[in-house]
């Protein structure tokens, strides 16, 4: 099965504030906040949800197709992705603009304040998923993640026209998009990803209850941070998987992307939902213990040892089948 990931490609500027945001806010002045934070650390890393997910899948030995739009400053970043095993042949390079930039400050409680500069991402709407589908020799599943909102809608429409299964993952764009657009993105999706907060916002914006959303998608995957993940369909819960302990939390950025990479790798290799989530949760922990979303090189034996510690030897033996395995046919993914 061939998986494409359509989503943002960005440079991450990550800073650490050696205090707590909550201590800086005055309740009586909350309507006119004017704050700046003196940070102790600043690092610049490669990021963006689309690139993060493709990178994670490549680290597990599963190649995927990255679909997104970047600026003329992408050469070094693109070379690093290619070296990692990511197919960037369908990434659109735009002259005259920068690759998108994510700027994020994290406090001692792992709370974050962030902003996102669109840059070249605004031109992702010029990409033609149908043409990419043909050029790639057929795409079986496309994850449509946070990107230019118009591009997300266009990708959804073209995927449906060409019979490509969709994994809907509006995530960070949920706050910006109207309910009608969110309904369009998720209705009929084979998979729907969100975290717990986004799930509530999704119901609020679409006007659909949790059960109504379940009736419109194939499988819903909701991450709950340290409480793990719940996977369900309209008939009920398919799996509840606890998170892998993170004794050395360094940076929460990119954990959700890593989970998606592991889960999709497992599903593409024919694993069930629970076993796929084992891969996702374990990879998420690896990223949470790393500053930057693509700054790790996966040590497969250490990864399997950690998965064994969290879920048992049988689970680890199953997970190993997916790491570097040949993908199964799309029909087996239901």
KOLDOKOL-623736 format. One record per residue (C-alpha): residue in three letters; z, x, y. Coordinates in nm, 3 decimals. Example, Ala and Ser with C-alpha at 12.3 -4.5 7.8 and 13.67 -1.06 7.14 Angstrom:
+---------+---------+---------+---------+
| residuo |      up |    east |   north |
+---------+---------+---------+---------+
|     ala |   0.780 |   1.230 |  -0.450 |
|     ser |   0.714 |   1.367 |  -0.106 |
+---------+---------+---------+---------+
//
This chain:
+---------+---------+---------+---------+
| residuo |      up |    east |   north |
+---------+---------+---------+---------+
|     unk |   0.000 |   0.000 |   0.000 |
|     unk |  -0.093 |   0.128 |   0.344 |
|     unk |   0.159 |   0.069 |   0.622 |
|     unk |   0.086 |   0.096 |   0.993 |
|     unk |   0.358 |   0.108 |   1.256 |
|     unk |   0.263 |  -0.021 |   1.600 |
|     unk |   0.528 |   0.061 |   1.857 |
|     unk |   0.635 |   0.278 |   2.144 |
|     unk |   0.584 |   0.654 |   2.148 |
|     unk |   0.813 |   0.812 |   2.403 |
|     unk |   1.006 |   1.113 |   2.521 |
|     unk |   1.383 |   1.060 |   2.501 |
|     unk |   1.605 |   1.205 |   2.773 |
|     unk |   1.956 |   1.178 |   2.631 |
|     unk |   2.277 |   1.244 |   2.824 |
|     unk |   2.645 |   1.234 |   2.733 |
|     unk |   2.915 |   1.096 |   2.966 |
|     unk |   3.261 |   1.234 |   2.879 |
|     unk |   3.436 |   0.909 |   2.964 |
|     unk |   3.414 |   0.535 |   2.904 |
|     unk |   3.180 |   0.308 |   3.098 |
|     unk |   3.431 |   0.023 |   3.082 |
|     unk |   3.679 |   0.225 |   3.288 |
|     unk |   3.429 |   0.260 |   3.573 |
|     unk |   3.360 |  -0.108 |   3.638 |
|     unk |   3.563 |  -0.309 |   3.890 |
|     unk |   3.577 |  -0.673 |   3.786 |
|     unk |   3.585 |  -0.799 |   4.145 |
|     unk |   3.278 |  -0.585 |   4.231 |
|     unk |   3.074 |  -0.647 |   3.916 |
|     unk |   2.812 |  -0.841 |   4.116 |
|     unk |   2.719 |  -0.530 |   4.319 |
|     unk |   2.755 |  -0.231 |   4.091 |
|     unk |   2.674 |   0.110 |   4.240 |
|     unk |   2.765 |   0.386 |   4.000 |
|     unk |   2.653 |   0.733 |   3.903 |
|     unk |   2.782 |   0.938 |   3.612 |
|     unk |   2.829 |   1.314 |   3.601 |
|     unk |   2.714 |   1.406 |   3.250 |
|     unk |   2.807 |   1.711 |   3.045 |
|     unk |   2.492 |   1.735 |   2.837 |
|     unk |   2.120 |   1.663 |   2.871 |
|     unk |   1.865 |   1.706 |   2.596 |
|     unk |   1.501 |   1.606 |   2.573 |
|     unk |   1.365 |   1.486 |   2.240 |
|     unk |   1.065 |   1.312 |   2.089 |
|     unk |   1.120 |   0.940 |   2.035 |
|     unk |   0.986 |   0.586 |   2.063 |
|     unk |   1.038 |   0.327 |   1.791 |
|     unk |   0.690 |   0.357 |   1.641 |
|     unk |   0.701 |   0.735 |   1.616 |
|     unk |   1.063 |   0.735 |   1.494 |
|     unk |   0.985 |   0.500 |   1.207 |
|     unk |   0.674 |   0.691 |   1.101 |
|     unk |   0.865 |   1.020 |   1.118 |
|     unk |   1.143 |   0.881 |   0.898 |
|     unk |   0.896 |   0.754 |   0.641 |
|     unk |   0.724 |   1.093 |   0.635 |
|     unk |   1.058 |   1.264 |   0.576 |
|     unk |   1.102 |   1.044 |   0.269 |
|     unk |   0.757 |   1.146 |   0.147 |
|     unk |   0.568 |   0.830 |   0.242 |
|     unk |   0.275 |   0.861 |   0.487 |
|     unk |   0.210 |   0.585 |   0.740 |
|     unk |  -0.032 |   0.520 |   1.026 |
|     unk |   0.106 |   0.542 |   1.380 |
|     unk |  -0.050 |   0.299 |   1.629 |
|     unk |   0.035 |   0.345 |   1.997 |
|     unk |  -0.069 |   0.475 |   2.335 |
|     unk |   0.033 |   0.808 |   2.491 |
|     unk |  -0.035 |   1.022 |   2.796 |
|     unk |  -0.222 |   1.348 |   2.841 |
|     unk |   0.110 |   1.531 |   2.784 |
|     unk |   0.116 |   1.430 |   2.413 |
|     unk |  -0.044 |   1.742 |   2.260 |
|     unk |   0.277 |   1.922 |   2.158 |
|     unk |   0.443 |   1.601 |   2.045 |
|     unk |   0.137 |   1.500 |   1.845 |
|     unk |   0.121 |   1.838 |   1.674 |
|     unk |   0.484 |   1.802 |   1.565 |
|     unk |   0.418 |   1.457 |   1.419 |
|     unk |   0.110 |   1.581 |   1.236 |
|     unk |   0.305 |   1.872 |   1.091 |
|     unk |   0.570 |   1.625 |   0.972 |
|     unk |   0.305 |   1.424 |   0.786 |
|     unk |   0.242 |   1.137 |   1.029 |
|     unk |  -0.116 |   1.010 |   1.071 |
|     unk |  -0.177 |   1.008 |   1.449 |
|     unk |  -0.555 |   0.965 |   1.429 |
|     unk |  -0.527 |   0.612 |   1.573 |
|     unk |  -0.303 |   0.700 |   1.867 |
|     unk |  -0.476 |   0.633 |   2.200 |
|     unk |  -0.452 |   0.917 |   2.456 |
|     unk |  -0.468 |   0.806 |   2.821 |
|     unk |  -0.551 |   1.050 |   3.099 |
|     unk |  -0.366 |   1.040 |   3.430 |
|     unk |  -0.034 |   0.896 |   3.307 |
|     unk |   0.272 |   1.027 |   3.125 |
|     unk |   0.382 |   0.930 |   2.779 |
|     unk |   0.655 |   0.667 |   2.804 |
|     unk |   1.008 |   0.794 |   2.871 |
|     unk |   1.343 |   0.663 |   2.751 |
|     unk |   1.645 |   0.775 |   2.954 |
|     unk |   1.985 |   0.705 |   2.799 |
|     unk |   2.347 |   0.792 |   2.874 |
|     unk |   2.608 |   0.754 |   2.598 |
|     unk |   2.984 |   0.737 |   2.656 |
|     unk |   3.278 |   0.832 |   2.433 |
|     unk |   3.274 |   0.491 |   2.262 |
|     unk |   2.902 |   0.524 |   2.180 |
|     unk |   2.817 |   0.260 |   2.440 |
|     unk |   2.486 |   0.322 |   2.613 |
|     unk |   2.317 |   0.260 |   2.947 |
|     unk |   1.945 |   0.316 |   2.932 |
|     unk |   1.615 |   0.263 |   3.110 |
|     unk |   1.257 |   0.286 |   2.990 |
|     unk |   0.952 |   0.407 |   3.185 |
|     unk |   0.640 |   0.244 |   3.045 |
|     unk |   0.376 |   0.501 |   3.139 |
|     unk |   0.087 |   0.513 |   2.892 |
|     unk |   0.252 |   0.249 |   2.676 |
|     unk |   0.110 |  -0.013 |   2.915 |
|     unk |  -0.236 |   0.068 |   2.777 |
|     unk |  -0.143 |  -0.004 |   2.416 |
|     unk |  -0.303 |  -0.345 |   2.469 |
|     unk |  -0.640 |  -0.166 |   2.463 |
|     unk |  -0.593 |  -0.075 |   2.098 |
|     unk |  -0.784 |  -0.280 |   1.841 |
|     unk |  -0.578 |  -0.324 |   1.524 |
|     unk |  -0.877 |  -0.480 |   1.350 |
|     unk |  -1.086 |  -0.169 |   1.409 |
|     unk |  -0.797 |   0.052 |   1.296 |
|     unk |  -0.766 |  -0.162 |   0.982 |
|     unk |  -1.129 |  -0.093 |   0.900 |
|     unk |  -1.121 |   0.276 |   0.990 |
|     unk |  -0.806 |   0.338 |   0.784 |
|     unk |  -0.961 |   0.185 |   0.476 |
|     unk |  -0.739 |  -0.120 |   0.491 |
|     unk |  -0.384 |  -0.180 |   0.617 |
|     unk |  -0.161 |  -0.398 |   0.401 |
|     unk |   0.143 |  -0.426 |   0.630 |
|     unk |   0.191 |  -0.356 |   0.999 |
|     unk |   0.529 |  -0.332 |   1.162 |
|     unk |   0.493 |  -0.460 |   1.517 |
|     unk |   0.779 |  -0.302 |   1.709 |
|     unk |   0.883 |  -0.277 |   2.072 |
|     unk |   0.578 |  -0.184 |   2.278 |
|     unk |   0.375 |  -0.320 |   2.565 |
|     unk |   0.441 |  -0.698 |   2.532 |
|     unk |   0.072 |  -0.788 |   2.563 |
|     unk |  -0.009 |  -0.533 |   2.294 |
|     unk |   0.253 |  -0.685 |   2.063 |
|     unk |   0.093 |  -1.028 |   2.099 |
|     unk |  -0.259 |  -0.887 |   2.051 |
|     unk |  -0.154 |  -0.690 |   1.740 |
|     unk |   0.003 |  -1.004 |   1.597 |
|     unk |  -0.311 |  -1.209 |   1.650 |
|     unk |  -0.540 |  -0.944 |   1.504 |
|     unk |  -0.316 |  -0.888 |   1.204 |
|     unk |  -0.329 |  -1.259 |   1.124 |
|     unk |  -0.707 |  -1.266 |   1.170 |
|     unk |  -0.752 |  -0.976 |   0.926 |
|     unk |  -0.497 |  -1.092 |   0.671 |
|     unk |  -0.254 |  -0.807 |   0.735 |
|     unk |   0.108 |  -0.886 |   0.655 |
|     unk |   0.341 |  -0.848 |   0.955 |
|     unk |   0.688 |  -0.704 |   0.989 |
|     unk |   0.803 |  -0.843 |   1.325 |
|     unk |   1.049 |  -0.623 |   1.512 |
|     unk |   1.065 |  -0.720 |   1.883 |
|     unk |   1.403 |  -0.541 |   1.932 |
|     unk |   1.428 |  -0.392 |   2.283 |
|     unk |   1.154 |  -0.617 |   2.422 |
|     unk |   1.353 |  -0.930 |   2.338 |
|     unk |   1.522 |  -0.924 |   2.679 |
|     unk |   1.190 |  -0.911 |   2.863 |
|     unk |   0.981 |  -1.156 |   2.662 |
|     unk |   0.979 |  -1.533 |   2.701 |
|     unk |   1.075 |  -1.759 |   2.414 |
|     unk |   0.718 |  -1.875 |   2.358 |
|     unk |   0.602 |  -1.517 |   2.303 |
|     unk |   0.892 |  -1.437 |   2.071 |
|     unk |   0.812 |  -1.747 |   1.865 |
|     unk |   0.450 |  -1.633 |   1.843 |
|     unk |   0.555 |  -1.287 |   1.723 |
|     unk |   0.789 |  -1.398 |   1.448 |
|     unk |   0.629 |  -1.718 |   1.318 |
|     unk |   0.470 |  -1.641 |   0.982 |
|     unk |   0.594 |  -1.281 |   0.961 |
|     unk |   0.649 |  -1.142 |   0.613 |
|     unk |   0.955 |  -0.953 |   0.742 |
|     unk |   1.171 |  -0.999 |   1.051 |
|     unk |   1.395 |  -0.714 |   1.170 |
|     unk |   1.674 |  -0.736 |   1.427 |
|     unk |   2.032 |  -0.633 |   1.484 |
|     unk |   2.312 |  -0.888 |   1.506 |
|     unk |   2.300 |  -0.918 |   1.885 |
|     unk |   1.922 |  -0.952 |   1.891 |
|     unk |   1.946 |  -1.225 |   1.627 |
|     unk |   2.162 |  -1.433 |   1.859 |
|     unk |   1.933 |  -1.367 |   2.154 |
|     unk |   1.634 |  -1.461 |   1.940 |
|     unk |   1.780 |  -1.804 |   1.864 |
|     unk |   1.874 |  -1.857 |   2.226 |
|     unk |   1.528 |  -1.770 |   2.357 |
|     unk |   1.318 |  -1.941 |   2.090 |
|     unk |   1.535 |  -2.251 |   2.061 |
|     unk |   1.522 |  -2.209 |   1.682 |
|     unk |   1.839 |  -2.202 |   1.478 |
|     unk |   1.907 |  -1.926 |   1.228 |
|     unk |   1.790 |  -2.151 |   0.944 |
|     unk |   1.480 |  -2.261 |   1.132 |
|     unk |   1.384 |  -1.896 |   1.181 |
|     unk |   1.440 |  -1.830 |   0.810 |
|     unk |   1.198 |  -2.111 |   0.728 |
|     unk |   0.930 |  -1.945 |   0.942 |
|     unk |   0.946 |  -1.593 |   0.798 |
|     unk |   0.936 |  -1.441 |   0.452 |
|     unk |   1.243 |  -1.217 |   0.462 |
|     unk |   1.491 |  -1.165 |   0.744 |
|     unk |   1.674 |  -0.831 |   0.773 |
|     unk |   1.970 |  -0.821 |   1.013 |
|     unk |   2.159 |  -0.498 |   1.072 |
|     unk |   2.528 |  -0.515 |   1.162 |
|     unk |   2.603 |  -0.157 |   1.261 |
|     unk |   2.901 |  -0.022 |   1.070 |
|     unk |   2.920 |  -0.346 |   0.873 |
|     unk |   2.587 |  -0.284 |   0.701 |
|     unk |   2.289 |  -0.513 |   0.663 |
|     unk |   2.220 |  -0.869 |   0.546 |
|     unk |   1.884 |  -0.954 |   0.388 |
|     unk |   1.797 |  -1.319 |   0.336 |
|     unk |   1.523 |  -1.576 |   0.306 |
|     unk |   1.515 |  -1.954 |   0.337 |
|     unk |   1.684 |  -1.993 |  -0.002 |
|     unk |   1.985 |  -1.779 |   0.088 |
|     unk |   2.114 |  -1.423 |   0.090 |
|     unk |   1.909 |  -1.176 |  -0.113 |
|     unk |   2.135 |  -0.875 |  -0.056 |
|     unk |   2.435 |  -0.762 |   0.148 |
|     unk |   2.456 |  -0.385 |   0.168 |
|     unk |   2.744 |  -0.195 |   0.330 |
|     unk |   2.670 |   0.088 |   0.569 |
|     unk |   2.703 |   0.450 |   0.463 |
|     unk |   3.013 |   0.600 |   0.631 |
|     unk |   2.937 |   0.820 |   0.933 |
|     unk |   3.223 |   1.071 |   0.961 |
|     unk |   3.038 |   1.280 |   1.219 |
|     unk |   2.878 |   1.030 |   1.457 |
|     unk |   2.692 |   1.227 |   1.722 |
|     unk |   2.437 |   0.989 |   1.877 |
|     unk |   2.363 |   0.623 |   1.789 |
|     unk |   2.006 |   0.640 |   1.920 |
|     unk |   1.745 |   0.586 |   1.648 |
|     unk |   1.971 |   0.459 |   1.370 |
|     unk |   1.792 |   0.126 |   1.353 |
|     unk |   1.452 |   0.293 |   1.340 |
|     unk |   1.568 |   0.514 |   1.054 |
|     unk |   1.692 |   0.211 |   0.862 |
|     unk |   1.352 |   0.048 |   0.897 |
|     unk |   1.181 |   0.366 |   0.778 |
|     unk |   1.395 |   0.381 |   0.466 |
|     unk |   1.374 |   0.012 |   0.389 |
|     unk |   0.995 |  -0.001 |   0.426 |
|     unk |   0.956 |   0.312 |   0.214 |
|     unk |   1.159 |   0.147 |  -0.061 |
|     unk |   0.961 |  -0.176 |  -0.046 |
|     unk |   0.630 |   0.012 |  -0.046 |
|     unk |   0.743 |   0.196 |  -0.360 |
|     unk |   0.825 |  -0.132 |  -0.533 |
|     unk |   1.204 |  -0.128 |  -0.496 |
|     unk |   1.398 |  -0.451 |  -0.453 |
|     unk |   1.564 |  -0.542 |  -0.123 |
|     unk |   1.905 |  -0.398 |  -0.209 |
|     unk |   1.769 |  -0.064 |  -0.327 |
|     unk |   1.540 |  -0.044 |  -0.024 |
|     unk |   1.839 |  -0.105 |   0.203 |
|     unk |   2.025 |   0.179 |   0.029 |
|     unk |   1.748 |   0.413 |   0.142 |
|     unk |   1.752 |   0.266 |   0.492 |
|     unk |   2.127 |   0.286 |   0.541 |
|     unk |   2.147 |   0.641 |   0.412 |
|     unk |   1.864 |   0.761 |   0.634 |
|     unk |   2.026 |   0.584 |   0.932 |
|     unk |   2.345 |   0.784 |   0.875 |
|     unk |   2.144 |   1.107 |   0.875 |
|     unk |   2.004 |   1.021 |   1.218 |
|     unk |   2.340 |   0.906 |   1.357 |
|     unk |   2.475 |   1.253 |   1.283 |
|     unk |   2.191 |   1.418 |   1.475 |
|     unk |   2.125 |   1.435 |   1.849 |
|     unk |   1.772 |   1.304 |   1.887 |
|     unk |   1.574 |   1.067 |   1.669 |
|     unk |   1.334 |   1.318 |   1.511 |
|     unk |   1.542 |   1.633 |   1.514 |
|     unk |   1.628 |   1.631 |   1.146 |
|     unk |   1.449 |   1.770 |   0.843 |
|     unk |   1.557 |   1.573 |   0.540 |
|     unk |   1.727 |   1.771 |   0.264 |
|     unk |   1.636 |   1.550 |  -0.033 |
|     unk |   1.911 |   1.670 |  -0.271 |
|     unk |   2.178 |   1.627 |   0.000 |
|     unk |   2.033 |   1.287 |   0.087 |
|     unk |   2.050 |   1.173 |  -0.276 |
|     unk |   2.405 |   1.308 |  -0.306 |
|     unk |   2.513 |   1.105 |  -0.004 |
|     unk |   2.343 |   0.793 |  -0.138 |
|     unk |   2.518 |   0.849 |  -0.473 |
|     unk |   2.855 |   0.876 |  -0.299 |
|     unk |   2.797 |   0.550 |  -0.112 |
|     unk |   2.626 |   0.334 |  -0.373 |
|     unk |   2.661 |   0.501 |  -0.714 |
|     unk |   2.451 |   0.705 |  -0.953 |
|     unk |   2.233 |   0.416 |  -1.068 |
|     unk |   2.142 |   0.330 |  -0.709 |
|     unk |   2.057 |   0.694 |  -0.641 |
|     unk |   1.837 |   0.717 |  -0.949 |
|     unk |   1.644 |   0.412 |  -0.830 |
|     unk |   1.613 |   0.547 |  -0.476 |
|     unk |   1.470 |   0.877 |  -0.601 |
|     unk |   1.175 |   0.684 |  -0.742 |
|     unk |   1.070 |   0.593 |  -0.389 |
|     unk |   1.096 |   0.938 |  -0.234 |
|     unk |   0.748 |   1.080 |  -0.243 |
|     unk |   0.631 |   0.803 |  -0.476 |
|     unk |   0.284 |   0.653 |  -0.475 |
|     unk |   0.285 |   0.314 |  -0.298 |
|     unk |   0.256 |  -0.006 |  -0.497 |
|     unk |  -0.008 |  -0.268 |  -0.431 |
|     unk |   0.060 |  -0.513 |  -0.151 |
|     unk |   0.094 |  -0.812 |  -0.382 |
|     unk |   0.412 |  -0.667 |  -0.523 |
|     unk |   0.589 |  -0.674 |  -0.187 |
|     unk |   0.671 |  -1.045 |  -0.177 |
+---------+---------+---------+---------+
//
